[in-house]
């Protein structure tokens, strides 16, 4: 099983200008990280993920990149298919599309123009349509939200297929991953969550005459740089996972990352996005130290 380790920038990352993001991307490529991931939050400090991914593609030759995660409800699937196919094309096949329904946040819902109760139905219609637009010459589609006659998206992506990653650990999210996803990349989870989620996803995939590649299971692993856990981080985790000890979710300090990743590997995961909960004063020093702590696990 191939172990791959990427690096993620959170929703409030201030690495959002050429003086910070450019050297950070260069360091990730230099050090041998597998990928870089950009969060999507309209009201957050991070850049728009398509813009950020394009910037990363232009600066690098090897580094892969993805959104963590890109909101689908509210986006025109034809234009989204065109944008992402173009990005995969100009990067020679380095795009890792990861999709979601969007944050449970009124401001974000307003930005995308889709009511919360409508998000799942929009997602369920749009994602299969994206696949068809990437692979079929002409697409006819008549659904509840989209009507297409003889629509073509060119150029096609380099990757065939262009795998779609989904996240989440709720029962509905596991069902959706089995039904629509090619890979699973949950956040705010521990190794036990991954071990419990894999058979559920596989069963729902089988029920839909599909199969998920066993090497397309991963996890976002958040850590604190100095080993402490600020109260605001504990509260943020409790809001998402009130029934879980925050220390089962967050790793305190770099030294704890390698053992935690090994636990995830034992649970069946092999693709990881490492993300600091707080930003360092010196990105190069942090990425160097982080590489020494975890990149030896890559195979």
MIKOL-310725 format. One record per residue (C-alpha): residue in one letter; chain; x, y, z. Coordinates in steps of 0.25 Angstrom, whole numbers. Layout:
% MIKOL-310725
  residuo  cadena      x      y      z
        a       A      X      Y      Z
...
This chain:
% MIKOL-310725
  residuo  cadena      x      y      z
        x       A      0      0      0
        x       A      5     14     -4
        x       A      6     23      8
        x       A      5     38      3
        x       A      6     50     12
        x       A      1     64      8
        x       A     -1     77     15
        x       A    -13     85     17
        x       A    -16    100     19
        x       A    -28    103     28
        x       A    -40    112     26
        x       A    -33    124     33
        x       A    -19    122     27
        x       A    -12    135     25
        x       A     -3    129     15
        x       A    -10    136      4
        x       A      0    145     -3
        x       A     12    143    -11
        x       A     22    146      0
        x       A     16    135      8
        x       A      9    125     -1
        x       A     20    125    -12
        x       A     31    120     -3
        x       A     22    110      5
        x       A     18    104     -9
        x       A     33    103    -13
        x       A     37     97      1
        x       A     26     86     -1
        x       A     31     82    -15
        x       A     46     83    -10
        x       A     43     74      2
        x       A     35     63     -5
        x       A     22     65      1
        x       A     11     58     -8
        x       A      1     69     -9
        x       A     -4     82     -4
        x       A    -19     85      0
        x       A    -27     98      0
        x       A    -39    100      9
        x       A    -51    107      3
        x       A    -58    117     12
        x       A    -64    130      5
        x       A    -62    138     18
        x       A    -49    131     22
        x       A    -35    137     20
        x       A    -31    126     11
        x       A    -31    128     -4
        x       A    -41    123    -14
        x       A    -37    108    -16
        x       A    -37    109    -31
        x       A    -28    121    -31
        x       A    -19    115    -21
        x       A    -18    102    -28
        x       A    -15    109    -41
        x       A     -4    117    -34
        x       A      2    104    -28
        x       A      1     97    -42
        x       A      9    108    -48
        x       A     20    108    -38
        x       A     23     93    -37
        x       A     25     81    -46
        x       A     22     69    -37
        x       A     13     74    -25
        x       A     -1     70    -26
        x       A    -12     79    -21
        x       A    -27     78    -16
        x       A    -38     86    -10
        x       A    -42     82      4
        x       A    -53     82      1
        x       A    -59     89    -11
        x       A    -74     93     -9
        x       A    -82     87    -20
        x       A    -97     92    -17
        x       A    -98    105    -24
        x       A    -88    103    -35
        x       A    -92    101    -49
        x       A    -87     87    -52
        x       A    -83     90    -66
        x       A    -74    102    -63
        x       A    -68     94    -51
        x       A    -65     82    -60
        x       A    -58     92    -70
        x       A    -50     99    -59
        x       A    -45     86    -53
        x       A    -43     79    -66
        x       A    -34     91    -70
        x       A    -27     91    -57
        x       A    -24     76    -58
        x       A    -19     78    -73
        x       A     -9     89    -70
        x       A     -3     82    -58
        x       A     -1     69    -66
        x       A    -11     61    -57
        x       A     -8     66    -43
        x       A    -22     70    -38
        x       A    -29     63    -26
        x       A    -43     68    -26
        x       A    -50     67    -13
        x       A    -64     71    -11
        x       A    -74     74      0
        x       A    -87     81      3
        x       A    -82     93     10
        x       A    -80     98     24
        x       A    -93     98     33
        x       A    -92    113     33
        x       A   -103    123     29
        x       A    -93    133     22
        x       A    -87    121     14
        x       A   -101    117     10
        x       A   -104    131      5
        x       A    -91    132     -3
        x       A    -95    119    -11
        x       A   -110    122    -12
        x       A   -114    109     -8
        x       A   -123    106      5
        x       A   -117     96     14
        x       A   -129     86     12
        x       A   -126     86     -3
        x       A   -111     83     -3
        x       A   -111     68     -3
        x       A   -121     67    -15
        x       A   -112     77    -23
        x       A    -99     70    -19
        x       A   -106     56    -23
        x       A   -109     61    -37
        x       A    -97     70    -40
        x       A    -86     60    -36
        x       A    -90     48    -46
        x       A    -92     59    -56
        x       A    -78     64    -54
        x       A    -73     50    -57
        x       A    -81     49    -70
        x       A    -76     63    -74
        x       A    -61     59    -72
        x       A    -63     45    -80
        x       A    -74     46    -90
        x       A    -73     53   -104
        x       A    -87     59   -103
        x       A    -96     59    -90
        x       A   -111     60    -90
        x       A   -117     61    -76
        x       A   -131     65    -71
        x       A   -131     66    -56
        x       A   -138     74    -45
        x       A   -128     85    -46
        x       A   -120     83    -59
        x       A   -124     81    -73
        x       A   -114     79    -84
        x       A   -115     75    -98
        x       A   -102     71   -106
        x       A    -93     78    -96
        x       A    -78     76    -98
        x       A    -66     80    -89
        x       A    -53     80    -95
        x       A    -41     79    -93
        x       A    -43     66    -85
        x       A    -35     64    -72
        x       A    -22     57    -73
        x       A    -26     47    -62
        x       A    -35     36    -67
        x       A    -43     35    -58
        x       A    -42     48    -50
        x       A    -45     42    -36
        x       A    -54     49    -27
        x       A    -51     49    -12
        x       A    -62     51     -2
        x       A    -61     53     13
        x       A    -70     52     26
        x       A    -72     42     36
        x       A    -87     43     38
        x       A    -96     31     34
        x       A   -101     40     22
        x       A    -87     44     18
        x       A    -82     29     18
        x       A    -94     25      9
        x       A    -91     37      0
        x       A    -76     33     -1
        x       A    -80     19     -5
        x       A    -90     23    -15
        x       A    -83     34    -21
        x       A    -68     35    -17
        x       A    -55     29    -22
        x       A    -48     32     -9
        x       A    -51     36      5
        x       A    -43     47     12
        x       A    -50     50     26
        x       A    -46     61     36
        x       A    -48     62     51
        x       A    -47     47     52
        x       A    -38     37     59
        x       A    -33     23     54
        x       A    -45     16     61
        x       A    -54     25     52
        x       A    -47     21     39
        x       A    -47      6     43
        x       A    -62      7     46
        x       A    -65     15     33
        x       A    -58      6     23
        x       A    -67     -6     23
        x       A    -79      3     23
        x       A    -74     11     11
        x       A    -71     -2      4
        x       A    -84     -8      7
        x       A    -91      4      1
        x       A    -82      4    -11
        x       A    -85    -11    -14
        x       A   -100     -8    -12
        x       A    -98      2    -24
        x       A    -90     -8    -32
        x       A    -77      0    -29
        x       A    -64     -2    -22
        x       A    -55      8    -15
        x       A    -40      5    -17
        x       A    -34      1     -4
        x       A    -23     11     -6
        x       A    -33     22     -7
        x       A    -35     23      8
        x       A    -29     35     16
        x       A    -31     45     27
        x       A    -28     59     30
        x       A    -19     59     43
        x       A    -18     73     50
        x       A     -7     76     60
        x       A     -3     87     69
        x       A     11     92     67
        x       A     16     94     81
        x       A      9     82     88
        x       A     -1     90     95
        x       A    -16     90     92
        x       A    -23    104     93
        x       A    -37    105     99
        x       A    -42    110     86
        x       A    -38     98     79
        x       A    -44     88     89
        x       A    -57     96     88
        x       A    -56     95     73
        x       A    -55     80     73
        x       A    -66     78     84
        x       A    -75     86     75
        x       A    -73     76     64
        x       A    -71     63     72
        x       A    -77     66     86
        x       A    -76     51     89
        x       A    -61     50     86
        x       A    -49     53     94
        x       A    -42     64     87
        x       A    -28     58     89
        x       A    -34     46     80
        x       A    -35     56     69
        x       A    -24     65     70
        x       A     -9     62     71
        x       A     -1     70     81
        x       A     12     74     75
        x       A     20     68     63
        x       A     26     56     70
        x       A     12     50     72
        x       A      9     51     57
        x       A     17     38     52
        x       A     10     29     63
        x       A     -4     34     60
        x       A     -2     32     45
        x       A      3     18     47
        x       A    -10     16     55
        x       A    -18     21     43
        x       A    -10     12     34
        x       A    -13      0     43
        x       A    -28      4     42
        x       A    -27      4     26
        x       A    -24     18     22
        x       A    -12     22     13
        x       A    -14     36      9
        x       A    -12     47     19
        x       A    -13     62     19
        x       A     -6     68     31
        x       A    -11     82     36
        x       A     -6     91     47
        x       A    -17     97     56
        x       A     -9    109     57
        x       A      1    116     48
        x       A     16    116     50
        x       A     25    129     50
        x       A     34    122     40
        x       A     27    113     30
        x       A     40    108     24
        x       A     45    104     38
        x       A     32     97     41
        x       A     31     90     28
        x       A     46     85     29
        x       A     43     80     43
        x       A     30     74     39
        x       A     36     67     28
        x       A     47     61     37
        x       A     36     56     46
        x       A     26     49     36
        x       A     31     48     22
        x       A     40     36     25
        x       A     26     28     26
        x       A     23     31     11
        x       A     25     18      2
